[in-house]
Amino acid sequence: MKKLVFIALIFLSVICAQAKDPLTLESGSLKELANAANTVYFTVDYSNAVVHNDGNEYSLDGYLEHRGPDFVADWNRDSAKAYSYIPVRFNQKNKKGAQALMTEGKHNITGTVCLTDIDFGNGAGAFNPFGGAKAGGCIISGKLVFTNADNTEIAVLPFSEVKGLGHVSETIRLGLSYFELMNKLGDVLKKENKKK
């Protein structure tokens, strides 16, 4: 019996090791992000995002309308709050490299978070005593596209099902998924820097 359990554990560890990373460098190079002389401004593109909610799919506008007029009215403020997690965490993870601006200003790299799928999660997950820290967290998929001042792509990094921590606030859940995305980007930057 012990041998069977041992073999099963080895099999599971091999499967986990072969699992696809949630963020990978598809094309280009991250060397400009490692250069401390550069400045990055991030944007989020929701135009092609499909929001998954209760078995239904919506455009972002359709989802906000479905949730009610207060969601529509508060979106600009809420999305700005969620966005603020991106530059803060990027700067923490890339201390020796390019730094991100908190608001738009003079920059030579634009980082666009192009979202294709959003599951805003569930606030009740934060109260599940048997759930982990990510229970009910927001899940995002899409790609990160970095362009230079001439609007030429310098790097493209697809990401799939990046999940943030759970929280009762939908805005904070979205922000925490961006926080986790920047953690993943920081890991990729670290790996790429080691190749030098």
C-alpha positions as CSV (number, residue, x, y, z in Angstrom):
1,M,0.0,0.0,0.0
2,K,2.8,2.4,0.9
3,K,4.4,1.7,-2.6
4,L,1.1,2.6,-4.3
5,V,0.8,5.9,-2.4
6,F,4.4,6.7,-3.1
7,I,4.0,6.0,-6.8
8,A,0.8,8.2,-6.8
9,L,2.7,11.1,-5.2
10,I,5.5,10.9,-7.7
11,F,2.9,10.8,-10.6
12,L,1.2,13.9,-9.2
13,S,4.5,15.8,-8.7
14,V,5.4,15.1,-12.3
15,I,2.0,16.4,-13.5
16,C,2.4,19.6,-11.4
17,A,5.9,20.1,-12.7
18,Q,4.7,19.9,-16.3
19,A,1.7,22.3,-15.7
20,K,1.8,25.3,-17.9
21,D,3.0,28.5,-16.1
22,P,0.1,31.0,-15.8
23,L,2.4,33.7,-17.4
24,T,5.0,33.1,-20.1
25,L,7.2,35.2,-22.5
26,E,5.7,34.5,-25.9
27,S,7.7,36.9,-28.0
28,G,10.2,39.7,-27.7
29,S,12.5,40.5,-24.8
30,L,12.2,41.8,-21.2
31,K,15.6,43.5,-21.2
32,E,14.1,47.0,-21.4
33,L,12.1,46.3,-18.3
34,A,15.4,45.4,-16.5
35,N,16.9,48.8,-17.4
36,A,16.5,51.2,-14.5
37,A,16.7,54.1,-17.0
38,N,13.3,53.3,-18.4
39,T,9.9,54.3,-17.2
40,V,6.7,52.2,-17.7
41,Y,3.1,53.4,-17.8
42,F,0.5,50.6,-17.5
43,T,-3.0,50.6,-19.0
44,V,-5.8,48.0,-18.8
45,D,-7.8,47.2,-22.0
46,Y,-11.2,45.8,-21.1
47,S,-12.6,46.1,-24.6
48,N,-12.4,42.4,-25.5
49,A,-13.0,41.0,-22.0
50,V,-15.7,38.5,-21.4
51,V,-17.1,38.5,-17.9
52,H,-18.2,35.1,-16.6
53,N,-20.9,35.4,-13.9
54,D,-23.4,32.7,-12.7
55,G,-23.0,30.6,-15.9
56,N,-23.5,33.7,-18.1
57,E,-21.1,35.7,-20.3
58,Y,-21.2,39.4,-20.6
59,S,-19.2,42.3,-22.1
60,L,-17.8,44.4,-19.2
61,D,-20.5,47.1,-19.9
62,G,-23.2,44.4,-20.0
63,Y,-22.0,42.9,-16.7
64,L,-22.0,46.3,-15.0
65,E,-25.5,47.0,-16.3
66,H,-26.6,43.6,-15.1
67,R,-25.3,44.3,-11.6
68,G,-27.1,47.7,-11.5
69,P,-26.8,51.4,-12.1
70,D,-24.5,51.9,-9.0
71,F,-22.0,49.5,-10.6
72,V,-22.1,51.5,-13.8
73,A,-21.7,54.8,-12.0
74,D,-18.9,53.6,-9.7
75,W,-16.8,51.8,-12.4
76,N,-14.4,54.6,-13.2
77,R,-13.5,55.0,-9.5
78,D,-13.5,51.3,-8.8
79,S,-11.3,50.4,-11.8
80,A,-8.9,53.2,-10.9
81,K,-8.6,51.7,-7.4
82,A,-8.0,48.2,-8.8
83,Y,-5.5,49.6,-11.3
84,S,-3.4,51.1,-8.5
85,Y,-2.3,47.6,-7.5
86,I,-0.4,47.2,-10.8
87,P,2.3,49.9,-10.6
88,V,2.8,49.5,-6.9
89,R,3.5,45.8,-7.1
90,F,5.5,46.0,-10.3
91,N,7.8,48.5,-8.7
92,Q,8.2,46.3,-5.6
93,K,9.0,43.2,-7.8
94,N,11.4,45.1,-10.2
95,K,13.3,47.3,-7.8
96,K,16.5,47.3,-9.8
97,G,14.8,47.8,-13.2
98,A,12.4,50.1,-14.9
99,Q,9.8,51.7,-12.6
100,A,6.1,52.2,-13.3
101,L,4.3,55.5,-13.0
102,M,1.3,55.7,-10.7
103,T,-0.5,58.1,-13.1
104,E,0.2,58.9,-16.8
105,G,3.3,61.0,-17.4
106,K,6.5,60.9,-19.3
107,H,7.4,57.3,-20.1
108,N,9.2,55.3,-22.8
109,I,7.4,51.9,-22.3
110,T,3.7,51.2,-22.2
111,G,2.5,48.0,-20.6
112,T,-1.0,47.1,-21.6
113,V,-3.0,44.5,-19.7
114,C,-5.3,43.1,-22.4
115,L,-8.0,41.1,-20.7
116,T,-9.9,38.4,-22.5
117,D,-11.7,36.8,-19.5
118,I,-12.7,38.0,-16.0
119,D,-14.4,36.1,-13.2
120,F,-14.8,38.6,-10.5
121,G,-15.1,35.9,-7.9
122,N,-17.4,35.8,-4.9
123,G,-17.2,37.8,-1.7
124,A,-18.7,34.9,0.3
125,G,-15.5,32.9,-0.4
126,A,-13.7,35.1,2.2
127,F,-16.0,33.6,4.9
128,N,-15.5,30.0,4.0
129,P,-13.6,28.5,6.9
130,F,-12.5,25.5,4.8
131,G,-11.4,27.7,1.8
132,G,-7.9,28.9,1.2
133,A,-6.8,32.5,1.0
134,K,-7.8,32.6,-2.7
135,A,-11.3,31.3,-2.1
136,G,-13.7,33.5,-4.1
137,G,-10.8,35.4,-5.6
138,C,-11.0,37.2,-9.0
139,I,-9.6,35.2,-12.0
140,I,-8.2,37.0,-15.1
141,S,-6.8,35.8,-18.4
142,G,-5.4,37.7,-21.3
143,K,-1.9,39.0,-22.3
144,L,0.6,41.7,-21.2
145,V,1.8,43.7,-24.2
146,F,4.8,46.0,-23.8
147,T,5.5,48.6,-26.4
148,N,8.2,51.3,-26.8
149,A,7.9,55.0,-27.5
150,D,7.4,54.2,-31.3
151,N,4.5,51.8,-30.4
152,T,6.6,48.8,-31.5
153,E,6.0,45.6,-29.5
154,I,9.0,44.7,-27.4
155,A,7.4,41.8,-25.4
156,V,4.2,39.8,-25.3
157,L,3.3,37.6,-22.3
158,P,0.1,35.7,-22.4
159,F,-1.4,34.7,-19.0
160,S,-4.1,32.3,-18.1
161,E,-6.4,32.1,-15.0
162,V,-4.3,34.3,-12.7
163,K,-6.2,34.3,-9.4
164,G,-5.9,36.8,-6.6
165,L,-6.8,36.5,-3.0
166,G,-10.4,36.5,-1.8
167,H,-12.1,39.6,-0.3
168,V,-15.6,40.9,0.3
169,S,-15.1,43.8,-2.1
170,E,-15.3,43.1,-5.9
171,T,-13.0,46.1,-6.5
172,I,-10.3,44.8,-4.2
173,R,-10.6,41.2,-5.6
174,L,-9.9,42.7,-9.1
175,G,-7.0,44.6,-7.6
176,L,-5.6,41.5,-5.9
177,S,-5.7,39.6,-9.2
178,Y,-3.6,42.4,-10.7
179,F,-1.3,42.2,-7.7
180,E,-0.8,38.4,-8.4
181,L,-0.3,39.1,-12.1
182,M,2.6,41.5,-11.2
183,N,4.0,38.8,-8.9
184,K,4.0,36.4,-11.9
185,L,5.6,39.1,-14.1
186,G,8.3,39.6,-11.4
187,D,9.0,35.9,-11.4
188,V,9.5,35.9,-15.2
189,L,11.7,39.0,-15.1
190,K,13.9,37.3,-12.5
191,K,14.2,34.2,-14.6
192,E,15.0,36.2,-17.7
193,N,17.7,38.3,-15.8
194,K,19.4,35.0,-14.7
195,K,19.8,34.1,-18.4
196,K,22.1,37.1,-19.0
